[in-house]
Amino acid sequence: MSTLTIRLPNDTHDRLKQLAAMRDMSLSKLMEELSIQTLSGFDAETRFRALAAQADPQRALAILDRLDGQSETRP
């Protein structure tokens, strides 16, 4: 496991410590969880962009048109 030193404004550091305490975890564990959430979001966006680059826009619009037609027939 690596050690990382970061510089934060004092008020941000205090708020993160309070959040960690409220969640009954260490500040280190909180930072790990926040990092994992951020990386997961980045990975999802990267996968989405890669899939979007391979997409056929006309086919996607046709699917949306079909979905719009289905919602109009529903009560």
Protein Blocks (a to p, Z undefined) as FASTA:
>chain_A
ZZddddddfklmmmmmmmmmmnopafklmmmmmmmmmmmmmmmmmmmmmmmmmpcfklmm
mmmmmmmmmmmmpZZ
